[in-house]
């Protein structure tokens, strides 16, 4: 996915869970008080380590930029493709193409 900053929405919340799915290679991120499904598409395949992400983000307030995307299969926009994760001033994960 070729994501630009102007094609993203952002939510700021405490990260309370991170899990890897070996079947899909996705990494899911749970946010406190938020019932949407956030994921880094093919994050395991890209070399991200769940343990390292947990060390840097778990129980921290993070800004999650996710692609503003609508599809018939996701018409309620509950499944959110993570494009950037920041904690404070540190970018933990990024796939946004800066102009």
N, CA, C and O atoms as a GROMACS GRO file, in nm:
protein
  396
    1UNK      N    1   0.085  -0.117   0.000
    1UNK     CA    2   0.000   0.000   0.000
    1UNK      C    3   0.089   0.124   0.000
    1UNK      O    4   0.178   0.135   0.085
    2UNK      N    5   0.068   0.214  -0.092
    2UNK     CA    6   0.143   0.338  -0.100
    2UNK      C    7   0.064   0.446  -0.024
    2UNK      O    8  -0.030   0.504  -0.078
    3UNK      N    9   0.103   0.470   0.100
    3UNK     CA   10   0.026   0.558   0.189
    3UNK      C   11   0.095   0.693   0.201
    3UNK      O   12   0.217   0.701   0.221
    4UNK      N   13   0.017   0.798   0.188
    4UNK     CA   14   0.062   0.935   0.211
    4UNK      C   15   0.000   0.984   0.342
    4UNK      O   16  -0.103   0.933   0.385
    5UNK      N   17   0.063   1.080   0.405
    5UNK     CA   18   0.013   1.133   0.531
    5UNK      C   19  -0.130   1.186   0.518
    5UNK      O   20  -0.211   1.168   0.609
    6UNK      N   21  -0.162   1.250   0.405
    6UNK     CA   22  -0.296   1.305   0.390
    6UNK      C   23  -0.401   1.197   0.364
    6UNK      O   24  -0.520   1.227   0.354
    7UNK      N   25  -0.359   1.071   0.351
    7UNK     CA   26  -0.451   0.960   0.336
    7UNK      C   27  -0.468   0.881   0.464
    7UNK      O   28  -0.519   0.768   0.463
    8UNK      N   29  -0.426   0.941   0.576
    8UNK     CA   30  -0.432   0.872   0.706
    8UNK      C   31  -0.518   0.949   0.806
    8UNK      O   32  -0.532   1.071   0.799
    9UNK      N   33  -0.574   0.873   0.897
    9UNK     CA   34  -0.635   0.926   1.018
    9UNK      C   35  -0.543   0.886   1.132
    9UNK      O   36  -0.458   0.798   1.115
   10UNK      N   37  -0.560   0.949   1.247
   10UNK     CA   38  -0.472   0.918   1.360
   10UNK      C   39  -0.556   0.904   1.487
   10UNK      O   40  -0.654   0.976   1.507
   11UNK      N   41  -0.515   0.811   1.571
   11UNK     CA   42  -0.575   0.793   1.702
   11UNK      C   43  -0.460   0.786   1.803
   11UNK      O   44  -0.356   0.726   1.775
   12UNK      N   45  -0.480   0.847   1.919
   12UNK     CA   46  -0.380   0.845   2.024
   12UNK      C   47  -0.440   0.774   2.144
   12UNK      O   48  -0.543   0.814   2.197
   13UNK      N   49  -0.373   0.667   2.187
   13UNK     CA   50  -0.424   0.587   2.298
   13UNK      C   51  -0.312   0.501   2.355
   13UNK      O   52  -0.203   0.492   2.297
   14UNK      N   53  -0.339   0.438   2.468
   14UNK     CA   54  -0.243   0.347   2.529
   14UNK      C   55  -0.249   0.212   2.459
   14UNK      O   56  -0.357   0.157   2.438
   15UNK      N   57  -0.133   0.160   2.422
   15UNK     CA   58  -0.125   0.027   2.362
   15UNK      C   59  -0.130  -0.075   2.475
   15UNK      O   60  -0.046  -0.072   2.565
   16UNK      N   61  -0.229  -0.165   2.471
   16UNK     CA   62  -0.238  -0.264   2.578
   16UNK      C   63  -0.223  -0.408   2.529
   16UNK      O   64  -0.243  -0.501   2.606
   17UNK      N   65  -0.188  -0.426   2.402
   17UNK     CA   66  -0.163  -0.560   2.352
   17UNK      C   67  -0.100  -0.558   2.213
   17UNK      O   68  -0.137  -0.477   2.128
   18UNK      N   69  -0.006  -0.650   2.191
   18UNK     CA   70   0.057  -0.668   2.060
   18UNK      C   71   0.076  -0.818   2.040
   18UNK      O   72   0.129  -0.887   2.127
   19UNK      N   73   0.031  -0.866   1.925
   19UNK     CA   74   0.042  -1.009   1.894
   19UNK      C   75   0.079  -1.029   1.749
   19UNK      O   76   0.041  -0.950   1.662
   20UNK      N   77   0.152  -1.134   1.724
   20UNK     CA   78   0.186  -1.173   1.588
   20UNK      C   79   0.103  -1.292   1.544
   20UNK      O   80   0.072  -1.379   1.625
   21UNK      N   81   0.067  -1.295   1.417
   21UNK     CA   82  -0.008  -1.407   1.361
   21UNK      C   83   0.081  -1.475   1.258
   21UNK      O   84   0.107  -1.420   1.151
   22UNK      N   85   0.129  -1.594   1.289
   22UNK     CA   86   0.222  -1.662   1.200
   22UNK      C   87   0.156  -1.706   1.070
   22UNK      O   88   0.226  -1.724   0.970
   23UNK      N   89   0.025  -1.723   1.068
   23UNK     CA   90  -0.044  -1.763   0.945
   23UNK      C   91  -0.051  -1.648   0.845
   23UNK      O   92  -0.023  -1.667   0.727
   24UNK      N   93  -0.089  -1.529   0.892
   24UNK     CA   94  -0.105  -1.414   0.802
   24UNK      C   95   0.019  -1.326   0.798
   24UNK      O   96   0.034  -1.244   0.709
   25UNK      N   97   0.107  -1.344   0.896
   25UNK     CA   98   0.228  -1.262   0.914
   25UNK      C   99   0.197  -1.121   0.959
   25UNK      O  100   0.285  -1.034   0.957
   26UNK      N  101   0.072  -1.095   0.998
   26UNK     CA  102   0.031  -0.963   1.046
   26UNK      C  103   0.065  -0.949   1.195
   26UNK      O  104   0.078  -1.048   1.267
   27UNK      N  105   0.078  -0.824   1.238
   27UNK     CA  106   0.094  -0.793   1.380
   27UNK      C  107  -0.027  -0.710   1.422
   27UNK      O  108  -0.054  -0.605   1.364
   28UNK      N  109  -0.100  -0.759   1.521
   28UNK     CA  110  -0.217  -0.686   1.568
   28UNK      C  111  -0.180  -0.602   1.690
   28UNK      O  112  -0.096  -0.640   1.771
   29UNK      N  113  -0.245  -0.487   1.700
   29UNK     CA  114  -0.220  -0.392   1.808
   29UNK      C  115  -0.354  -0.358   1.871
   29UNK      O  116  -0.447  -0.314   1.802
   30UNK      N  117  -0.364  -0.377   2.003
   30UNK     CA  118  -0.486  -0.343   2.077
   30UNK      C  119  -0.465  -0.213   2.151
   30UNK      O  120  -0.360  -0.190   2.211
   31UNK      N  121  -0.566  -0.127   2.146
   31UNK     CA  122  -0.561   0.002   2.214
   31UNK      C  123  -0.663   0.005   2.327
   31UNK      O  124  -0.776  -0.041   2.311
   32UNK      N  125  -0.624   0.059   2.438
   32UNK     CA  126  -0.711   0.069   2.554
   32UNK      C  127  -0.835   0.152   2.519
   32UNK      O  128  -0.823   0.264   2.469
   33UNK      N  129  -0.952   0.096   2.546
   33UNK     CA  130  -1.077   0.167   2.523
   33UNK      C  131  -1.120   0.176   2.378
   33UNK      O  132  -1.215   0.249   2.346
   34UNK      N  133  -1.054   0.104   2.288
   34UNK     CA  134  -1.085   0.110   2.144
   34UNK      C  135  -1.111  -0.032   2.096
   34UNK      O  136  -1.027  -0.120   2.114
   35UNK      N  137  -1.226  -0.054   2.036
   35UNK     CA  138  -1.266  -0.188   1.995
   35UNK      C  139  -1.244  -0.213   1.846
   35UNK      O  140  -1.294  -0.312   1.791
   36UNK      N  141  -1.171  -0.126   1.780
   36UNK     CA  142  -1.136  -0.149   1.640
   36UNK      C  143  -1.017  -0.245   1.634
   36UNK      O  144  -0.949  -0.268   1.735
   37UNK      N  145  -0.992  -0.299   1.517
   37UNK     CA  146  -0.884  -0.395   1.496
   37UNK      C  147  -0.773  -0.325   1.418
   37UNK      O  148  -0.790  -0.292   1.300
   38UNK      N  149  -0.660  -0.302   1.482
   38UNK     CA  150  -0.545  -0.236   1.419
   38UNK      C  151  -0.441  -0.342   1.387
   38UNK      O  152  -0.415  -0.432   1.467
   39UNK      N  153  -0.380  -0.332   1.269
   39UNK     CA  154  -0.281  -0.432   1.232
   39UNK      C  155  -0.173  -0.372   1.142
   39UNK      O  156  -0.198  -0.280   1.064
   40UNK      N  157  -0.052  -0.429   1.154
   40UNK     CA  158   0.057  -0.399   1.063
   40UNK      C  159   0.058  -0.513   0.963
   40UNK      O  160   0.093  -0.626   0.997
   41UNK      N  161   0.021  -0.482   0.842
   41UNK     CA  162   0.010  -0.584   0.738
   41UNK      C  163   0.146  -0.647   0.709
   41UNK      O  164   0.242  -0.578   0.676
   42UNK      N  165   0.152  -0.778   0.722
   42UNK     CA  166   0.274  -0.855   0.692
   42UNK      C  167   0.394  -0.806   0.773
   42UNK      O  168   0.508  -0.813   0.726
   43UNK      N  169   0.369  -0.758   0.894
   43UNK     CA  170   0.476  -0.706   0.978
   43UNK      C  171   0.582  -0.809   1.012
   43UNK      O  172   0.701  -0.776   1.015
   44UNK      N  173   0.542  -0.933   1.038
   44UNK     CA  174   0.639  -1.038   1.068
   44UNK      C  175   0.725  -1.069   0.946
   44UNK      O  176   0.845  -1.092   0.957
   45UNK      N  177   0.661  -1.068   0.830
   45UNK     CA  178   0.732  -1.093   0.705
   45UNK      C  179   0.834  -0.982   0.676
   45UNK      O  180   0.937  -1.006   0.613
   46UNK      N  181   0.803  -0.862   0.722
   46UNK     CA  182   0.892  -0.746   0.699
   46UNK      C  183   1.007  -0.741   0.801
   46UNK      O  184   1.091  -0.651   0.795
   47UNK      N  185   1.010  -0.837   0.894
   47UNK     CA  186   1.119  -0.843   0.989
   47UNK      C  187   1.093  -0.776   1.123
   47UNK      O  188   1.184  -0.770   1.206
   48UNK      N  189   0.972  -0.727   1.146
   48UNK     CA  190   0.941  -0.668   1.277
   48UNK      C  191   0.935  -0.778   1.382
   48UNK      O  192   0.892  -0.890   1.354
   49UNK      N  193   0.979  -0.747   1.501
   49UNK     CA  194   0.981  -0.841   1.612
   49UNK      C  195   0.876  -0.801   1.716
   49UNK      O  196   0.879  -0.688   1.765
   50UNK      N  197   0.786  -0.892   1.748
   50UNK     CA  198   0.680  -0.863   1.845
   50UNK      C  199   0.739  -0.824   1.979
   50UNK      O  200   0.694  -0.728   2.041
   51UNK      N  201   0.840  -0.898   2.025
   51UNK     CA  202   0.900  -0.868   2.156
   51UNK      C  203   0.959  -0.726   2.159
   51UNK      O  204   0.944  -0.656   2.259
   52UNK      N  205   1.024  -0.686   2.052
   52UNK     CA  206   1.082  -0.551   2.046
   52UNK      C  207   0.973  -0.444   2.044
   52UNK      O  208   0.985  -0.342   2.111
   53UNK      N  209   0.866  -0.468   1.968
   53UNK     CA  210   0.754  -0.373   1.966
   53UNK      C  211   0.691  -0.361   2.105
   53UNK      O  212   0.656  -0.252   2.148
   54UNK      N  213   0.677  -0.474   2.173
   54UNK     CA  214   0.622  -0.470   2.308
   54UNK      C  215   0.711  -0.388   2.400
   54UNK      O  216   0.662  -0.306   2.478
   55UNK      N  217   0.842  -0.410   2.393
   55UNK     CA  218   0.936  -0.335   2.478
   55UNK      C  219   0.924  -0.185   2.457
   55UNK      O  220   0.935  -0.107   2.552
   56UNK      N  221   0.902  -0.143   2.334
   56UNK     CA  222   0.900   0.000   2.301
   56UNK      C  223   0.763   0.065   2.319
   56UNK      O  224   0.755   0.186   2.337
   57UNK      N  225   0.655  -0.014   2.314
   57UNK     CA  226   0.523   0.049   2.308
   57UNK      C  227   0.420   0.003   2.410
   57UNK      O  228   0.327   0.078   2.441
   58UNK      N  229   0.435  -0.116   2.464
   58UNK     CA  230   0.331  -0.170   2.552
   58UNK      C  231   0.311  -0.081   2.674
   58UNK      O  232   0.407  -0.045   2.743
   59UNK      N  233   0.185  -0.047   2.700
   59UNK     CA  234   0.143   0.039   2.812
   59UNK      C  235   0.195   0.182   2.798
   59UNK      O  236   0.203   0.256   2.895
   60UNK      N  237   0.230   0.220   2.675
   60UNK     CA  238   0.271   0.357   2.644
   60UNK      C  239   0.159   0.422   2.562
   60UNK      O  240   0.086   0.355   2.490
   61UNK      N  241   0.148   0.553   2.574
   61UNK     CA  242   0.056   0.626   2.488
   61UNK      C  243   0.124   0.645   2.354
   61UNK      O  244   0.236   0.697   2.346
   62UNK      N  245   0.056   0.602   2.248
   62UNK     CA  246   0.112   0.608   2.114
   62UNK      C  247   0.015   0.675   2.019
   62UNK      O  248  -0.106   0.675   2.040
   63UNK      N  249   0.071   0.733   1.914
   63UNK     CA  250  -0.010   0.784   1.804
   63UNK      C  251  -0.005   0.680   1.693
   63UNK      O  252   0.102   0.643   1.646
   64UNK      N  253  -0.122   0.634   1.653
   64UNK     CA  254  -0.134   0.533   1.549
   64UNK      C  255  -0.196   0.600   1.427
   64UNK      O  256  -0.312   0.642   1.430
   65UNK      N  257  -0.119   0.610   1.320
   65UNK     CA  258  -0.172   0.659   1.193
   65UNK      C  259  -0.218   0.537   1.116
   65UNK      O  260  -0.145   0.440   1.102
   66UNK      N  261  -0.339   0.542   1.066
   66UNK     CA  262  -0.392   0.429   0.990
   66UNK      C  263  -0.452   0.480   0.859
   66UNK      O  264  -0.505   0.591   0.851
   67UNK      N  265  -0.442   0.396   0.759
   67UNK     CA  266  -0.488   0.434   0.625
   67UNK      C  267  -0.638   0.457   0.624
   67UNK      O  268  -0.715   0.376   0.675
   68UNK      N  269  -0.678   0.568   0.567
   68UNK     CA  270  -0.819   0.600   0.549
   68UNK      C  271  -0.864   0.522   0.426
   68UNK      O  272  -0.840   0.562   0.312
   69UNK      N  273  -0.928   0.411   0.451
   69UNK     CA  274  -0.961   0.319   0.342
   69UNK      C  275  -1.099   0.261   0.366
   69UNK      O  276  -1.133   0.221   0.478
   70UNK      N  277  -1.177   0.255   0.261
   70UNK     CA  278  -1.309   0.196   0.269
   70UNK      C  279  -1.318   0.084   0.167
   70UNK      O  280  -1.268   0.097   0.055
   71UNK      N  281  -1.382  -0.023   0.206
   71UNK     CA  282  -1.412  -0.129   0.110
   71UNK      C  283  -1.542  -0.194   0.152
   71UNK      O  284  -1.587  -0.178   0.266
   72UNK      N  285  -1.602  -0.266   0.062
   72UNK     CA  286  -1.727  -0.334   0.092
   72UNK      C  287  -1.708  -0.435   0.205
   72UNK      O  288  -1.800  -0.456   0.285
   73UNK      N  289  -1.591  -0.496   0.214
   73UNK     CA  290  -1.564  -0.593   0.320
   73UNK      C  291  -1.533  -0.527   0.453
   73UNK      O  292  -1.535  -0.593   0.557
   74UNK      N  293  -1.505  -0.398   0.452
   74UNK     CA  294  -1.472  -0.324   0.573
   74UNK      C  295  -1.549  -0.192   0.576
   74UNK      O  296  -1.493  -0.086   0.606
   75UNK      N  297  -1.676  -0.200   0.547
   75UNK     CA  298  -1.757  -0.078   0.532
   75UNK      C  299  -1.770   0.002   0.661
   75UNK      O  300  -1.794   0.122   0.657
   76UNK      N  301  -1.755  -0.063   0.776
   76UNK     CA  302  -1.762   0.009   0.903
   76UNK      C  303  -1.626   0.062   0.948
   76UNK      O  304  -1.616   0.130   1.050
   77UNK      N  305  -1.521   0.031   0.870
   77UNK     CA  306  -1.384   0.077   0.896
   77UNK      C  307  -1.334   0.032   1.034
   77UNK      O  308  -1.264   0.108   1.101
   78UNK      N  309  -1.370  -0.088   1.076
   78UNK     CA  310  -1.323  -0.143   1.203
   78UNK      C  311  -1.186  -0.207   1.191
   78UNK      O  312  -1.115  -0.220   1.291
   79UNK      N  313  -1.146  -0.246   1.071
   79UNK     CA  314  -1.014  -0.305   1.046
   79UNK      C  315  -0.924  -0.194   0.992
   79UNK      O  316  -0.948  -0.141   0.883
   80UNK      N  317  -0.822  -0.160   1.068
   80UNK     CA  318  -0.742  -0.042   1.036
   80UNK      C  319  -0.596  -0.078   1.013
   80UNK      O  320  -0.526  -0.126   1.102
   81UNK      N  321  -0.551  -0.053   0.892
   81UNK     CA  322  -0.415  -0.081   0.849
   81UNK      C  323  -0.322   0.025   0.905
   81UNK      O  324  -0.331   0.142   0.867
   82UNK      N  325  -0.232  -0.015   0.995
   82UNK     CA  326  -0.140   0.080   1.058
   82UNK      C  327  -0.032   0.122   0.959
   82UNK      O  328   0.031   0.038   0.895
   83UNK      N  329  -0.014   0.252   0.948
   83UNK     CA  330   0.089   0.307   0.859
   83UNK      C  331   0.205   0.370   0.936
   83UNK      O  332   0.316   0.379   0.884
   84UNK      N  333   0.180   0.412   1.059
   84UNK     CA  334   0.288   0.470   1.141
   84UNK      C  335   0.250   0.457   1.289
   84UNK      O  336   0.134   0.473   1.327
   85UNK      N  337   0.351   0.427   1.371
   85UNK     CA  338   0.335   0.424   1.516
   85UNK      C  339   0.443   0.513   1.574
   85UNK      O  340   0.561   0.496   1.545
   86UNK      N  341   0.402   0.607   1.657
   86UNK     CA  342   0.498   0.692   1.727
   86UNK      C  343   0.468   0.690   1.876
   86UNK      O  344   0.352   0.688   1.918
   87UNK      N  345   0.573   0.692   1.955
   87UNK     CA  346   0.564   0.708   2.099
   87UNK      C  347   0.650   0.829   2.132
   87UNK      O  348   0.772   0.826   2.114
   88UNK      N  349   0.586   0.934   2.181
   88UNK     CA  350   0.658   1.059   2.202
   88UNK      C  351   0.707   1.110   2.067
   88UNK      O  352   0.629   1.122   1.973
   89UNK      N  353   0.836   1.138   2.057
   89UNK     CA  354   0.894   1.186   1.932
   89UNK      C  355   0.957   1.074   1.849
   89UNK      O  356   1.009   1.098   1.741
   90UNK      N  357   0.951   0.952   1.901
   90UNK     CA  358   1.016   0.840   1.832
   90UNK      C  359   0.919   0.766   1.739
   90UNK      O  360   0.812   0.723   1.782
   91UNK      N  361   0.958   0.754   1.614
   91UNK     CA  362   0.880   0.676   1.519
   91UNK      C  363   0.922   0.530   1.535
   91UNK      O  364   1.038   0.496   1.512
   92UNK      N  365   0.830   0.446   1.576
   92UNK     CA  366   0.857   0.305   1.601
   92UNK      C  367   0.839   0.223   1.474
   92UNK      O  368   0.914   0.129   1.448
   93UNK      N  369   0.739   0.258   1.396
   93UNK     CA  370   0.711   0.189   1.270
   93UNK      C  371   0.661   0.293   1.171
   93UNK      O  372   0.587   0.384   1.208
   94UNK      N  373   0.702   0.281   1.045
   94UNK     CA  374   0.660   0.379   0.945
   94UNK      C  375   0.659   0.319   0.806
   94UNK      O  376   0.755   0.254   0.764
   95UNK      N  377   0.551   0.340   0.734
   95UNK     CA  378   0.544   0.307   0.593
   95UNK      C  379   0.485   0.421   0.511
   95UNK      O  380   0.452   0.405   0.394
   96UNK      N  381   0.472   0.538   0.575
   96UNK     CA  382   0.418   0.655   0.508
   96UNK      C  383   0.524   0.715   0.416
   96UNK      O  384   0.639   0.736   0.456
   97UNK      N  385   0.483   0.742   0.294
   97UNK     CA  386   0.572   0.804   0.197
   97UNK      C  387   0.562   0.955   0.214
   97UNK      O  388   0.460   1.016   0.181
   98UNK      N  389   0.668   1.016   0.266
   98UNK     CA  390   0.671   1.162   0.284
   98UNK      C  391   0.691   1.228   0.148
   98UNK      O  392   0.766   1.179   0.064
   99UNK      N  393   0.622   1.338   0.130
   99UNK     CA  394   0.631   1.410   0.002
   99UNK      C  395   0.757   1.491  -0.007
   99UNK      O  396   0.781   1.558  -0.108
   0.00000   0.00000   0.00000
